[in-house]
Amino acid sequence: MSQDNENNAYWSANVRLILISLAIWALVSFGFGIILRPLLSGIAVGGTDLGFWFAQQGSIIVFLILIFFYAWRMNKLDQQHGVDEE
């Protein structure tokens, strides 16, 4: 029964981490698209509208950072729960 509780705790932490990461990405993307884009709209750097660039690229950059954070945190979670790499 202890193994079942440990498995449930592991997957619960995994799902929580995914949901938190997606929520952070959604909020930051919303912030870039709704708040930052109008503020920086009209400012051109190298022929590219800075507001549009942040709305597009900023969301992608934050998503990549969250993927690396997720991988790092899952590695720690695996170590805590004794999951061996194959």
C-alpha positions as CSV (number, residue, x, y, z in Angstrom):
1,M,0.0,0.0,0.0
2,S,2.9,2.3,0.6
3,Q,4.0,2.0,-3.0
4,D,0.6,3.1,-4.2
5,N,0.7,6.2,-2.0
6,E,4.2,7.0,-3.2
7,N,3.0,6.5,-6.8
8,N,0.0,8.8,-6.2
9,A,2.2,11.5,-4.7
10,Y,4.6,11.3,-7.6
11,W,1.9,11.6,-10.2
12,S,0.1,14.3,-8.3
13,A,3.2,16.4,-8.1
14,N,3.8,15.8,-11.8
15,V,0.3,16.9,-12.8
16,R,0.5,19.9,-10.5
17,L,3.8,20.9,-12.1
18,I,2.3,20.7,-15.6
19,L,-0.7,22.7,-14.6
20,I,1.3,25.4,-12.9
21,S,3.7,25.7,-15.9
22,L,0.8,26.0,-18.3
23,A,-0.9,28.6,-16.1
24,I,2.3,30.7,-15.9
25,W,2.7,30.4,-19.7
26,A,-0.9,31.5,-20.3
27,L,-0.6,34.5,-18.0
28,V,2.7,35.7,-19.4
29,S,1.5,35.2,-23.0
30,F,-1.7,37.2,-22.1
31,G,0.5,39.9,-20.6
32,F,2.7,40.1,-23.7
33,G,-0.2,40.1,-26.1
34,I,-2.7,42.4,-24.2
35,I,-0.5,44.6,-22.1
36,L,3.0,44.9,-23.6
37,R,2.0,44.9,-27.3
38,P,0.0,48.1,-27.2
39,L,2.6,49.8,-25.1
40,L,5.4,49.0,-27.5
41,S,3.4,49.2,-30.7
42,G,4.8,51.8,-33.1
43,I,8.4,51.4,-31.8
44,A,10.4,49.9,-34.6
45,V,13.8,48.2,-34.2
46,G,15.4,47.0,-37.4
47,G,12.2,47.3,-39.3
48,T,10.3,45.1,-36.9
49,D,7.5,46.4,-34.7
50,L,8.7,45.8,-31.1
51,G,5.2,45.2,-29.7
52,F,4.4,42.6,-32.3
53,W,7.8,40.9,-31.7
54,F,7.3,40.7,-28.0
55,A,3.8,39.3,-28.4
56,Q,5.1,36.5,-30.7
57,Q,8.6,35.8,-29.6
58,G,8.2,36.6,-25.9
59,S,5.5,33.9,-25.6
60,I,7.8,31.3,-27.3
61,I,10.8,32.2,-25.1
62,V,8.7,31.9,-21.9
63,F,7.4,28.5,-23.1
64,L,11.0,27.3,-23.7
65,I,12.1,28.5,-20.3
66,L,9.2,26.7,-18.7
67,I,10.1,23.5,-20.6
68,F,13.6,23.6,-19.1
69,F,12.2,24.4,-15.7
70,Y,9.8,21.5,-16.0
71,A,12.7,19.1,-17.0
72,W,14.8,20.3,-14.1
73,R,12.0,20.0,-11.6
74,M,11.0,16.6,-12.9
75,N,14.6,15.4,-12.5
76,K,14.5,16.5,-8.8
77,L,11.1,14.9,-8.3
78,D,12.4,11.6,-9.9
79,Q,15.4,11.7,-7.5
80,Q,13.2,12.3,-4.5
81,H,11.0,9.4,-5.4
82,G,13.8,7.1,-6.4
83,V,12.8,6.8,-10.1
84,D,15.8,5.3,-12.0
85,E,16.7,6.4,-15.5
86,E,16.5,3.7,-18.1
